[in-house]
Amino acid sequence: MKKIINKLPLIIPILILIIISLINMKIIGLNNGSYDSYFKKQVLWFILGFISMLIIIIFKPKILFKYSKYLYLINVLLLILVLFFGKTINGSTAWFNLYFFSFQPSELMKLTLALYLSETLSHFKEHTLKQELKFILTAFFITLIPSLFVFLEPDTGAIIIYFLIMLGVILIYKLNYKWYIIIGFIITIIILIFSYLYYYQKDLLINLIGTSFFYRIDRLLTFVKNDSFQLDRSLIAIGTSSIFKGSNYIYIPEAPTDFIIALSINNLGIISFILILISFIILDFYFLFKLFKAKNTKFKMFFSSFLLMFIFAQIQNIGMNLGLFPIIGLPLPFLSYGGTNITVYFMFLGILASKSKNF
């Protein structure tokens, strides 16, 4: 009983998010026939996610870390195959169409990358110059490989998440501050070179990175113009809703995924947004508390990578719904529609719920 009470800060917020998600899927299915199957599918995804979490808890996550290298390599292979045999949606070839549902390897890579990075880099103990350089290069190349294939899909949001996962692992290792200065300098140089190409050599930049990915970057850099149809509809849905009542149905492209906040406010009123915010704040502080209490290095690396990814997804998704951040197609955990994303987050929870001795 005591264990269950201790888990309430985790269970209750997630349950609230699940309920709000399902209500939204039901309402949008009634308002728009193209989404009429989303409620049933979302129920199925939550069930599969919960089962996946239980399986990990029962059989212990140690086996996932032990074979993380092979899981990572299989996932990389899937990222390659999806480029040739995947389904293209909104300009991205990122899904395997498996008849009654779609599977997105780039979402699964978030888990396998965190597992493999944590397993590999937790063995670095020394803090000599040579060892730290090897640590940085190992982390970078493990992250770069899947990022290159996701770049070809293209999926901007996933690439950002991969490098945040890498950053989460690096922060636990506690590199010498000089490395952060060097890395910051290199990133600054890259940004300056890219900026020059973007503003003065656009044709060359398009040839280097491809038309599809260029226009996604172009959208990132020009979001302040607020000329997005999606954003316009999102702001209308939010602005015409009251605290306890949504407005009449307003069509928003990708509403069940990227614009789930606007959809929720449109359906249920601003009170639903307040509940969502409170739920995420409770979860964030709960995870932070658990991270600071953790002793096992591998567990802390994995936990840190998850937490950075989890918090960034919240900030980015909510921000792009409100016009504060560019639209990069990043779903909101436990709320947005999507089978692979939901299942992966439940698998993360299964690993995090296990005691550090199981690592």
N, C-alpha and C positions, 0 to 999 in steps of 0.2 A: 504493500500500500504506500509506504514511504517513497519507494522508487517512482511510482506513478505520479505522486504529488510533486516530486522533484522535476518530473518531465512536463508538468503542466505549462510552463512558459514556452515549451516547444510544441506541445500537442494542440493547445487551444488556438494560438495564432494561425497555425497551418490549417486547422479545421475551419476557421473563419474564412481564410482565403479560398479553400476548396468549395465551401458553400456559396460564397459570392461568385466564384468562377462558374459553378454549375447553374446558378440562377441566371447569370448572363448568357450562357450558352442556350438555355431554354428559351429565354425571351427573344434573343436574336433569331433563333430558329423559327419562332412564330411570326416575327416581323419580316424575315427575309428567307424565302424558300431555298436559296442556295446554301443556307447554313442549317437546314432542318435536321441533319444527321449529327451535328456537332455535340449536342447534349449527350446522346448515347455513346458517342466515341469518347467524349471527355470522361464520362463515368468509367468506361473501360480503361482509359489511360491511368486514372487514379487507382483503380483496382490493381492493374498490372504493376504500377509503381510501388504500391503498398506491399504487394507480394514480393517484388524484387528486394525491397528494404528488409523484409522479414527473413528472406533467404540468406542475405548477407549477415544479418545479426545472428542467425542460428548457426551458420557454418563458419563464422568468424572471417574478418576481412584479410587475415594474414595470407590466405591463398591468392587473393587478388594482387597483393603486393609482390608475392613470390613470382607470379607469372605475368607481372605487369609489362615486362619487355615484349612478351609474345602478344599480349592484348594490344599494346601500342602498335606493333608491326602489322597485326591483322587490321587494325583501325586505319593505318596509313594505306594499306592495300584497298580497303573499302573507299577511301577518299579518291584513290586513283580510278577505281572501277566506276564510281558514280559519275565521273567526268565523261565516260563513254556510254554508260547504260542508264544514267540517271534521268529523272524527270525534271524539266525546266519549268520553274514557276517564277514569275516576275523577273525574268532575266537571269536567274541563278539556277545552275544545274547542280542541285544539292540533295536531291531526294531519290531513293529507290522506291518505285511504285510497286508495292506488294499486294496488289488486288484491292483488298478492303481497307488498307491503311498504307501510309508512307513512312519511310525510315530515313533519318538524316544522320549520316556518319559524322558530320562536323560537330553535332551536339554530343555524340558519344565520346568524341575525342577530348572533350573537356574533362571527362572522368579519367580516361586512360592516360592522358597527358599528366594530370595531377598525380596519379598513381605512380607512373614511371619516373617522373621527376623526383618525387619524394623518396622512392625506393633507391634510386641511383645516387642522388645527391646527399642523402642522409649518411652515406659512408665517408664523406669528406669530413675529416676531423681537424686536421692541421690548418693553420692560418699563415703559412709561408706565402711569399709572393708567387712562386711557381704553382702551389696548390690552389690558391685563389684564382689565378688565371685559368687553370684547368677547370675549376668549378664553373666559372663564368662561361667559358667556351662550350663546356658540356651542356649546361642549361640552355644556352642560346641555340645550339645545333639541334638538340632534341625538340625544341619549340619551333625552330625554323622549318623543319621538314614538313609537318602537317600544314603549317601556315602557307607554304608555297602552293600546295595543292588546293587549299581553301581559297587562296588568292585567285586561282583559275576558275573557281565556280561562278562568280566571286561572292564572298560573304564577309563584308567588312567587320561586322559585329563579332563574329567568331574569332577572327585574327586578333582583335583587341583583347578578347577574353583570354586567348592562349598566352599572350605576353603578360597579362595580369597574373595568370596562374604561375608563370615563371617568376615574376616579381615576388609573389607571395612566398615561394620557396627560398629565394635569395635573401629576403628580409630576415628569415629565421636563422640563416647561416651567419649573418652579421659580418659582412665584408668590411674591410678597411674603408674608411670614408673616402680615401683617395680614388678608389674604384668608381664610386658614385660620381665624383667630379669628372673622371675620364669618360664614363658612359654618358653623362650629361653633355659633355663637350662633343662627343661623337654624334649624339642625337641632334644637337643644335646644328652641326655641320650638314647633316642629312636634310634637316628641315630647310635650311638656307638654300641648299642645292635644289631641292624639290620646288621651293617657292620661286626660284629663278626660272626653272623649266616651266612651271605652271603659268607664270605671268608673261614670260618672254619667248618660250619655245614650246608652245602647246602641241604642235604637230609632232615634235620629237618625243614629247612625253607620252602622247597617245600611242606612238609606235612602240615605245618601251613597255608600257603597262597594259595596252589594249583599250579599245573603245569602251567596252562595258565597265571595266573597273575605273577608267578615267571619269566617266559620268557619275559614278557613285562617289568618287572623291570630290568631284565638282559640286555635287549636292551637299556634301559635308561642309565645304568651304563657303557655300553661298546660302546656307540655311537662314542667315539673319534677314534675308530679303522676305522671308515668310510667304514665298510664292508657291507653296506646296498645297495641292488640292486636299490631300489627306489632313494636313495641319489646319487648313481653313475649316474643314468639316468638324475636326476634333474640337476646335475652339468654339465653334457655334454650338455643338452639343453640350459642352461644359458651361458656356455662358448663358444658355437658355434654361438651365436646370436650377432647381431650388435645393434647399438643404435636404428635405425629406421626399422630394418628388422629382423624377426626371422629366425631360421634355418629350414631345412627340418624337417618334423614331426618326433619326437622322442617319442617312447612309454615310458610313466612313469606310473607305477601303482598308482591308486588313484589320478590321475592328477587333475580332476575337483574339488576335495575336499581338501585333505591334501597338494597337490603340485600344487595349483592353481597359485602361483607365477612363478614357473618354466614353467608351461603351458603357462601362459600369455607372458612371455619373448620368449618362443619358437614360439608362434603364432604371436606376434605383435612387438617384439623387446624390448630392454631395456627401451625405452621411456615409455612403458606401466607400467613398475615397478616404474619409476620416478613419473608418474602420480598417481599411487597407494599410494606411500609414501607421496606425498604432500597432497593427499586427507585425509589420516589418520592423518597426523600432524595437519591439519586444524581442523578436528573433535575433536582430543584430546584437543587442546587448547580451542576450543569452549566449550566443556563439562567442562573442568577445570574452565573456567571463570564463567560458570553458577553455578557450585558447590560452588565456593567461595562466590557467590552472594546470595545463598539460605539461608533462615532463618529458615524454618520449619525443626525440627529435624528429623521427619520421612522421609521427602523428601530428606534431606541430607544423611541419612543412605542409602536409596535406591539408590540415585545418586552415592554415593561413592562406593557401592558394584558393580554397573554397570560399573563404570569407571575402577576399578581395573581389572575386568573380561575382559573388552573391550581392554584395553591396553595390558594385558598379552597375549590375543589371537593373537594380531598383532605381538608382539615381538616373541612369541613362533613359530607361523606358518611361518613367514618370516625367522626366524633363522634356523628352521629345513630344509627349502628349500635350504638354503645356507650352510648347514652342521655345523652350529654354535651351534645348540641345538638338543637334542634327538628327535626322531620321536614319538609323542604321539597321533597322530590322532586328531588334533584340527583344525577345519575349520576357515577360515579367514572371519570375519563378512562382509556381503553384497557382498562378492565376490565368495566364494566357493559355490559349488552346494549343495543343501540340503534344503528340505522344512521346517522341524521343526526349524532348526537353523535360517533360514531367517525370518520366521514368528515370532519367539520369539524376535529377535532383533528389529523388527518393533513394537512389542508390548511394548518393553522397551522404544522405541522412543515415542510412544503414551503417555506413563506415564510421561516421562521426558518433553514432550512438554506442558503438562498441568501446569497451575499455581499452586504454592504451596498452595494456599487457597483451592484447590480442594482435599487436603489431609486430 
